[in-house]
C-alpha cells in the first residue's frame, strides 16, 4: 500500500518514471492491488504518449485508417489526454482490422487501457463488451 501511495504521489508531481517504479514495486508486493495496476497502466500510456508525434500519426492514419502502429499510438495519446472513449474506438478499429500478432497487440493494449480506468468507472462494462464482440 505504501508503494502504491508513493506511485500516486510521483504521478501527481509529474514524475512518471518514479511513479511507474513505485507502482511496479506495489504490484510485486501485492499483485491484486487494483490502484497500483490502474496507476501503472496510466503511467505506461502517458510515457508512450510523450514519444508520439500526433500530427505524423494522424497523417499516417489518413493514408491508411487501419495502420495498427498508428492506431495504437493515437490511442495512447487520447487516453493520456483523458478521452478514453475515443481511445477505445481507435483500439477497437485495430482489433477488428488486424490479424495475428498485430491483433493480439491491439487486444492487449485495449486491456491495458481498461486497466488505466478506475475499476468502478461506468465506461468499463460497455468497453469490455465491445472488446468481446470485436474478438468473437
For each residue, the residues with C-beta under 8 A, 3 or more apart:
1: 4 5 26 30 33
2: 5 6 26
3: 6 7 22 23 25 26 29 36
4: 1 7 8 22 23 26 30 33 35 36 39
5: 1 2 8 9
6: 2 3 9 10 18 22 25 26
7: 3 4 10 11 18 19 20 21 22 23 25 26 36 39 40 43
8: 4 5 11 12 19 35 39
9: 5 6 12 13
10: 6 7 13 15 16 18 19 22
11: 7 8 14 15 16 19 39 42 43
12: 8 9
13: 9 10
14: 11
15: 10 11 18 19
16: 10 11 19 20 43 46 47 50
17: 20 21 47
18: 6 7 10 15 21 22
19: 7 8 10 11 15 16 22 23 39 43
20: 7 16 17 23 24 40 43 44 47
21: 7 17 18 24 25
22: 3 4 6 7 10 18 19 25 26
23: 3 4 7 19 20 26 27 36 37 39 40 43
24: 20 21 27 28 40
25: 3 6 7 21 22 28 29
26: 1 2 3 4 6 7 22 23 29 30 33 35 36
27: 23 24 30 31 33 36 37 40
28: 24 25 31
29: 3 25 26 33
30: 1 4 26 27 33 36
31: 27 28
32:
33: 1 4 26 27 29 30 36 37
34: 37 38 119
35: 4 8 26 38 39
36: 3 4 7 23 26 27 30 33 39 40
37: 23 27 33 34 40 41 115
38: 34 35 41 42 115 116 117 118 119
39: 4 7 8 11 19 23 35 36 42 43
40: 7 20 23 24 27 36 37 43 44 115
41: 37 38 44 45 112 113 115 116
42: 11 38 39 45 46 79 116
43: 7 11 16 19 20 23 39 40 46 47
44: 20 40 41 47 48 112
45: 41 42 48 49 76 79 80 112 113 116
46: 16 42 43 49 50 80
47: 16 17 20 43 44 50 51
48: 44 45 51 52 73 76
49: 45 46 52 76 77 79 80 81
50: 16 46 47 80
51: 47 48
52: 48 49 57 73 74 76 77
53: 56 57
54: 57 58 74 77
55: 58 59
56: 53 59 60
57: 52 53 54 60 61 70 73 74 77
58: 54 55 61 62 74
59: 55 56 62 63
60: 56 57 63 64 67 69 70
61: 57 58 64 65 67 70 71 74
62: 58 59 65
63: 59 60 67
64: 60 61 67 70
65: 61 62 93
66: 71 93 94 97 98
67: 60 61 63 64 70 71
68: 71 72 94 97 98 102 105 106
69: 60 72 73
70: 57 60 61 64 67 73 74
71: 61 66 67 68 74 75 90 91 93 94 106
72: 68 69 75 76 90 91 94 105 106 109
73: 48 52 57 69 70 76 77
74: 52 54 57 58 61 70 71 77 78 87 90
75: 71 72 78 79 87 88 90 91 94 109 113
76: 45 48 49 52 72 73 79 80 87 109
77: 49 52 54 57 73 74 80 81
78: 74 75 81 83 84 86 87 90
79: 42 45 49 75 76 82 83 84 87 113 116
80: 45 46 49 50 76 77
81: 49 77 78
82: 79
83: 78 79 86 87
84: 78 79 87 88 113 116 117 123 127
85: 88 89 123
86: 78 83 89 90
87: 74 75 76 78 79 83 84 90 91 113
88: 75 84 85 91 92 110 113 123 127 130
89: 85 86 92 93
90: 71 72 74 75 78 86 87 93 94
91: 71 72 75 87 88 94 95 106 109 110 113
92: 88 89 95 96 110 130 131 134
93: 65 66 71 89 90 96 97
94: 66 68 71 72 75 90 91 97 98 102 103 106 109
95: 91 92 98 103 106 107 110 131 134 135
96: 92 93 134
97: 66 68 93 94
98: 66 68 94 95 102 103 106
99: 102 103
100: 103 104
101: 104 105
102: 68 94 98 99 105 106
103: 94 95 98 99 100 106 107
104: 100 101 107 108
105: 68 72 101 102 108 109
106: 68 71 72 91 94 95 98 102 103 109 110
107: 95 103 104 110 111 131 135
108: 104 105 111 112
109: 72 75 76 91 94 105 106 112 113
110: 88 91 92 95 106 107 113 114 127 131
111: 107 108 114 115 131
112: 41 44 45 108 109 115 116
113: 41 45 75 79 84 87 88 91 109 110 116 117 127
114: 110 111 117 124 127 128 131
115: 37 38 40 41 111 112
116: 38 41 42 45 79 84 112 113
117: 38 84 113 114 121 123 124
118: 38 121
119: 34 38 124
120: 124
121: 117 118 124
122: 125
123: 84 85 88 117 126 127
124: 114 117 119 120 121 127 128
125: 122 128 129
126: 123 129 130
127: 84 88 110 113 114 123 124 130 131
128: 114 124 125 131 132
129: 125 126 132 133
130: 88 92 126 127 133 134
131: 92 95 107 110 111 114 127 128 134 135
132: 128 129 135 136
133: 129 130 136
134: 92 95 96 130 131
135: 95 107 131 132
136: 132 133
